[in-house]
Amino acid sequence: MQPEGRAVRSAFDGFLKWLERIEVLIGNDVISVGGFGELFSYGLVLLTEIPGNEDKIVHLGDAERQAVWDYIRGYEYNLIVRLFARYGRAGPVGIKSFKPRPATASTVK
């Protein structure tokens, strides 16, 4: 892997580890589900495994979202799966649940 690729992967893994810590904090009642959901609502919609019909943040396409979720599930970032599942944005741990966005959603790139 090229140095640039290693740097991107390291930054991405750091972001995923941050999300795992958030799930632990929620699980230990340090922060609230609602509070984090409001703070991270953009990310929950943008990176969703299971999109909602009302989603308006659609500029990350289905192929990119699926690549993110293949990575999350492939490397067993199960705390992230649980975090997104809290908000109805992912299926259960161990069950791939990726859904494309509804055909009516317009993707802006």
C-alpha positions, 0 to 999 in steps of 0.5 A, spaced: 500 500 500 502 506 498 503 512 503 497 516 501 493 509 502 496 508 509 494 515 511 487 514 509 486 508 512 489 510 518 484 516 518 478 512 517 480 507 522 481 512 527 474 515 525 471 508 526 474 507 533 471 514 535 465 511 533 466 505 537 468 509 543 461 513 542 457 506 543 461 504 549 459 511 552 452 510 550 452 503 553 455 506 560 450 511 560 455 517 560 452 520 554 444 519 551 442 516 545 438 522 543 443 527 545 448 523 540 443 522 535 442 529 534 449 531 534 451 526 529 444 526 525 448 528 519 453 522 519 447 517 521 444 519 515 450 520 510 453 513 512 446 509 513 446 502 512 439 502 512 436 508 509 430 512 510 425 514 505 425 521 508 433 522 507 435 528 504 442 527 505 444 523 499 450 525 496 454 519 498 452 514 493 450 507 494 456 504 492 460 508 497 456 506 502 456 499 501 464 499 501 464 503 508 459 497 510 463 492 507 469 494 511 465 495 517 462 488 517 468 485 514 473 487 520 467 486 525 467 493 528 461 490 531 460 496 536 459 501 530 453 496 527 450 496 534 451 504 534 447 505 528 442 499 529 440 504 535 437 509 530 434 504 525 440 505 521 443 498 521 441 491 521 443 486 527 451 484 528 452 478 524 447 480 518 449 484 512 443 489 511 445 494 506 439 497 502 440 501 496 437 508 497 430 509 494 429 510 487 426 517 488 432 519 492 436 524 488 444 523 489 448 529 488 455 529 487 
